[in-house]
């Protein structure tokens, strides 16, 4: 039965990827015009355009998205959002889920994708994790973004979680920035991304439900630089426990 479904899965993926680029191509002129309005005003509008793209794409390919708020929060305030990372679909989920001005720390490798890469560079702060100078520069850009009242989004795992555990080990960056800027952390869970598109293949894309769970914000007022590890472990524990409670599919 599995092999009988493969041709339909392949055709669905072709349809989805074709729509991916068609919708993006339609948005491209607006992205180009927005880029002339500066990195703040123009960047905010480009992020919003990406949200419209995700709204349209998810609807047309049958992905039913839901934001779940364990506690309501003030979207006019800025936060450091952190989430688990397990799928190439995560980039689309971010712009679908987030409804406020945002800059995402993203892998520089994604800029190589035709068309998508151009828009990606306009909407995210890229980082080359293999280059220490580039990593440091990216952190400084993120801090300057926060100081302008704009939220940032970081995957603290850095790369895909390829394990059967809820999370892999966190990097320090998000928590160091939080303590230095005194901006609270807002953990988010992407519960279904790996089921909608497994990291092993982009041709694993399939329709169905997709949930983002917004957890209670974590204040950093009581922490200083010597407490980075303590803060990191606190956020890790909260996210780990919640992923288990929601029975995330990849956990064994």
C-alpha positions as CSV (number, residue, x, y, z in Angstrom):
1,X,0.0,0.0,0.0
2,X,2.9,2.4,0.8
3,X,4.3,2.0,-2.7
4,X,0.9,2.7,-4.3
5,X,0.8,6.0,-2.5
6,X,4.3,7.2,-3.7
7,X,3.1,8.5,-7.1
8,X,0.4,10.6,-5.5
9,X,2.9,11.9,-2.9
10,X,5.3,12.9,-5.7
11,X,2.6,14.7,-7.6
12,X,1.4,16.5,-4.5
13,X,4.9,17.6,-3.8
14,X,5.4,18.9,-7.3
15,X,2.1,20.8,-7.0
16,X,3.1,22.3,-3.6
17,X,6.6,23.3,-4.8
18,X,5.3,24.9,-7.9
19,X,2.8,26.9,-5.9
20,X,5.6,27.8,-3.5
21,X,7.6,29.6,-6.2
22,X,4.6,31.0,-8.1
23,X,3.2,32.8,-5.0
24,X,6.7,33.9,-4.2
25,X,7.2,35.2,-7.7
26,X,4.0,37.2,-7.4
27,X,5.3,38.8,-4.1
28,X,8.7,39.6,-5.5
29,X,7.9,43.1,-7.0
30,X,6.4,44.1,-3.6
31,X,9.6,42.8,-1.8
32,X,11.8,44.8,-4.2
33,X,9.8,48.0,-3.6
34,X,9.7,47.5,0.2
35,X,13.5,47.1,0.3
36,X,13.9,50.7,-0.7
37,X,12.2,51.8,2.5
38,X,15.1,50.8,4.7
39,X,15.9,47.8,6.9
40,X,13.4,48.7,9.6
41,X,10.2,49.9,7.9
42,X,10.9,47.9,4.7
43,X,12.1,44.8,6.6
44,X,8.9,44.8,8.7
45,X,6.7,45.0,5.6
46,X,8.7,42.2,3.9
47,X,8.2,40.0,7.0
48,X,4.4,40.7,6.7
49,X,4.5,39.9,3.0
50,X,6.1,36.5,3.9
51,X,3.2,35.9,6.3
52,X,0.7,36.5,3.5
53,X,2.7,34.1,1.3
54,X,2.5,31.4,4.0
55,X,-1.2,32.0,4.6
56,X,-1.9,31.4,0.9
57,X,0.5,28.5,0.4
58,X,-0.7,26.5,3.4
59,X,-4.3,27.0,2.4
60,X,-3.7,25.8,-1.2
61,X,-1.7,22.7,-0.1
62,X,-4.0,21.6,2.6
63,X,-1.9,22.4,5.7
64,X,-4.3,23.5,8.5
65,X,-2.4,25.7,10.8
66,X,-3.4,26.6,14.4
67,X,-1.7,28.9,16.9
68,X,-2.3,27.7,20.5
69,X,-1.7,30.2,23.3
70,X,-1.1,28.7,26.7
71,X,-1.1,32.3,28.0
72,X,-2.1,35.4,26.0
73,X,0.6,38.0,25.5
74,X,1.0,41.5,24.4
75,X,2.1,41.5,20.7
76,X,3.0,45.1,20.9
77,X,5.9,44.2,23.1
78,X,9.1,42.6,21.8
79,X,10.5,39.2,22.8
80,X,13.2,36.7,22.0
81,X,11.3,33.8,20.5
82,X,12.9,30.4,20.7
83,X,11.5,27.2,19.2
84,X,12.4,23.5,18.5
85,X,13.8,22.8,15.0
86,X,13.1,19.6,13.1
87,X,12.0,20.5,9.5
88,X,12.7,22.6,6.4
89,X,9.1,23.7,6.8
90,X,10.0,25.6,10.0
91,X,10.8,28.7,7.9
92,X,7.3,28.9,6.6
93,X,5.8,28.1,10.0
94,X,7.6,31.1,11.5
95,X,6.1,33.6,9.2
96,X,2.7,31.9,9.4
97,X,2.7,31.9,13.2
98,X,4.2,35.2,14.1
99,X,1.9,38.3,13.9
100,X,4.3,41.1,14.9
101,X,7.5,42.7,13.5
102,X,10.2,40.1,13.7
103,X,13.7,39.2,12.5
104,X,14.8,35.6,12.3
105,X,18.3,34.2,12.7
106,X,18.6,31.9,9.7
107,X,21.2,29.7,8.0
108,X,23.2,31.4,5.3
109,X,23.0,28.3,3.1
110,X,19.3,29.0,2.5
111,X,20.2,32.1,0.5
112,X,21.4,29.8,-2.3
113,X,17.8,28.7,-3.2
114,X,16.7,30.5,-6.4
115,X,14.2,33.3,-5.8
116,X,13.5,32.1,-2.2
117,X,17.1,33.1,-1.3
118,X,16.6,36.7,-2.5
119,X,13.5,37.2,-0.3
120,X,15.1,35.2,2.5
121,X,18.1,37.6,2.7
122,X,15.6,40.5,3.0
123,X,13.6,39.0,5.8
124,X,16.2,37.3,8.1
125,X,19.6,37.9,9.7
126,X,21.8,35.3,8.2
127,X,24.5,33.4,10.0
128,X,27.4,31.2,8.9
129,X,27.9,29.0,11.9
130,X,31.2,27.8,10.6
131,X,32.7,31.3,10.8
132,X,33.2,32.7,14.3
133,X,33.5,36.3,13.1
134,X,30.2,36.0,11.1
135,X,28.5,34.5,14.2
136,X,29.6,37.5,16.3
137,X,28.5,40.0,13.7
138,X,25.0,38.3,13.5
139,X,24.6,38.6,17.3
140,X,25.4,42.3,17.2
141,X,22.8,42.8,14.4
142,X,20.2,40.9,16.5
143,X,20.9,43.1,19.5
144,X,20.6,46.3,17.4
145,X,17.2,45.0,16.1
146,X,16.0,44.4,19.6
147,X,17.1,47.9,20.6
148,X,14.8,49.2,17.9
149,X,11.8,47.4,19.6
150,X,11.6,44.5,17.1
151,X,11.4,40.9,18.3
152,X,13.9,38.3,17.2
153,X,13.5,34.5,16.6
154,X,16.2,32.0,17.2
155,X,16.4,28.2,17.0
156,X,18.6,27.5,20.1
157,X,19.4,24.0,18.9
158,X,21.2,25.6,15.9
159,X,20.5,22.7,13.5
160,X,17.8,20.0,13.1
161,X,17.1,17.7,16.0
162,X,17.9,14.3,14.4
163,X,17.3,12.4,17.7
164,X,14.2,10.8,19.2
165,X,14.5,13.1,22.2
166,X,12.3,16.2,22.5
167,X,15.3,18.6,22.0
168,X,19.0,18.5,21.3
169,X,21.5,20.6,23.3
170,X,21.0,24.4,23.1
171,X,23.6,27.0,22.1
172,X,24.2,30.0,24.4
173,X,23.4,32.8,21.9
174,X,19.7,33.4,22.5
175,X,20.2,33.4,26.3
176,X,23.2,35.6,26.2
177,X,21.4,38.2,24.1
178,X,18.3,38.0,26.4
179,X,20.4,38.8,29.5
180,X,22.4,41.5,27.8
181,X,19.2,43.3,26.4
182,X,16.9,42.4,29.3
183,X,14.3,41.2,26.9
184,X,12.1,38.2,28.0
185,X,12.2,34.9,26.2
186,X,9.0,33.5,24.6
187,X,9.3,29.7,24.0
188,X,7.3,28.3,21.1
189,X,6.7,24.6,20.2
190,X,6.4,23.4,16.6
191,X,4.5,20.2,17.2
192,X,3.8,18.9,13.7
193,X,6.5,20.2,11.4
194,X,8.4,17.0,11.2
195,X,5.2,15.1,10.3
196,X,4.3,17.6,7.6
197,X,7.8,17.5,6.1
198,X,10.5,15.2,7.6
199,X,14.1,16.6,7.6
200,X,15.2,13.5,5.6
201,X,13.5,14.6,2.4
202,X,11.6,17.6,1.0
203,X,9.4,15.0,-0.9
204,X,8.0,13.9,2.5
205,X,5.7,17.0,2.4
206,X,2.1,16.1,3.1
207,X,-1.2,17.9,4.1
208,X,-2.6,17.9,7.6
209,X,-2.7,19.8,10.9
210,X,0.2,22.0,12.0
211,X,0.3,23.5,15.5
212,X,2.4,26.2,17.0
213,X,2.2,26.4,20.8
214,X,3.1,29.7,22.5
215,X,4.3,29.1,26.1
216,X,4.5,31.5,29.0
217,X,7.2,34.1,28.6
218,X,10.3,33.8,30.8
219,X,11.6,36.9,32.4
220,X,15.4,37.5,32.5
221,X,15.4,40.3,35.1
222,X,16.8,38.1,37.8
223,X,19.7,36.8,35.6
224,X,23.1,38.2,34.8
225,X,26.0,37.0,32.6
226,X,27.2,34.4,35.0
227,X,23.7,32.8,34.8
228,X,23.5,32.0,31.1
229,X,23.7,28.3,31.7
230,X,21.0,28.5,34.4
231,X,18.6,30.4,32.1
232,X,19.4,28.1,29.2
233,X,18.6,25.0,31.3
234,X,15.4,26.6,32.6
235,X,14.1,27.2,29.0
236,X,15.2,23.8,27.9
237,X,13.4,22.1,30.8
238,X,10.2,24.0,30.1
239,X,10.2,23.2,26.4
240,X,11.2,19.5,27.0
241,X,8.4,18.9,29.4
242,X,5.8,20.6,27.2
243,X,6.9,18.7,24.1
244,X,6.4,15.5,26.1
245,X,3.1,16.6,27.4
246,X,1.8,17.4,23.9
247,X,3.2,14.0,22.8
248,X,5.3,15.3,19.9
249,X,5.5,12.6,17.3
250,X,9.2,12.2,17.0
251,X,9.7,11.4,20.8
252,X,10.3,7.8,21.5
